[in-house]
Amino acid sequence: MEAGFAPFLKTVIASLVYSLVGIVVFALSFVVMKLVTPFSIRKEIEEDHNTALAIVIGSVIIGISLIISASIHG
């Protein structure tokens, strides 16, 4: 029974590590995106209701997530 459990445990640990790496890379890319923009993203979206900026930021987030997912998946 233990021999069958080892591959499962190895897979779960690998999934957790890859998830953590993906979250860290995503957070770093979001911080870089905030530093590059010459204005406050939060202010523009929340206070000024800039829908176009929200759509662009959402698209960038989805794109970064797809790139991270593809690089982790191989």
FENZI-V952225 format. One record per residue. N is the residue number from 1. RES is the residue in one small letter. BURIAL is # if it has 9 or more other C-alpha atoms within 8 Angstrom, else .. Layout:
n=N res=RES burial=BURIAL
n=N res=RES burial=BURIAL
This chain:
n=1 res=m burial=.
n=2 res=e burial=.
n=3 res=a burial=.
n=4 res=g burial=.
n=5 res=f burial=.
n=6 res=a burial=.
n=7 res=p burial=.
n=8 res=f burial=.
n=9 res=l burial=.
n=10 res=k burial=.
n=11 res=t burial=.
n=12 res=v burial=.
n=13 res=i burial=.
n=14 res=a burial=.
n=15 res=s burial=.
n=16 res=l burial=.
n=17 res=v burial=.
n=18 res=y burial=#
n=19 res=s burial=.
n=20 res=l burial=.
n=21 res=v burial=.
n=22 res=g burial=#
n=23 res=i burial=.
n=24 res=v burial=.
n=25 res=v burial=#
n=26 res=f burial=#
n=27 res=a burial=.
n=28 res=l burial=.
n=29 res=s burial=#
n=30 res=f burial=#
n=31 res=v burial=.
n=32 res=v burial=.
n=33 res=m burial=.
n=34 res=k burial=#
n=35 res=l burial=.
n=36 res=v burial=.
n=37 res=t burial=.
n=38 res=p burial=.
n=39 res=f burial=.
n=40 res=s burial=.
n=41 res=i burial=#
n=42 res=r burial=.
n=43 res=k burial=.
n=44 res=e burial=#
n=45 res=i burial=#
n=46 res=e burial=.
n=47 res=e burial=.
n=48 res=d burial=.
n=49 res=h burial=.
n=50 res=n burial=#
n=51 res=t burial=.
n=52 res=a burial=.
n=53 res=l burial=#
n=54 res=a burial=#
n=55 res=i burial=.
n=56 res=v burial=.
n=57 res=i burial=.
n=58 res=g burial=.
n=59 res=s burial=.
n=60 res=v burial=.
n=61 res=i burial=#
n=62 res=i burial=.
n=63 res=g burial=.
n=64 res=i burial=#
n=65 res=s burial=#
n=66 res=l burial=.
n=67 res=i burial=.
n=68 res=i burial=#
n=69 res=s burial=#
n=70 res=a burial=.
n=71 res=s burial=.
n=72 res=i burial=.
n=73 res=h burial=.
n=74 res=g burial=.
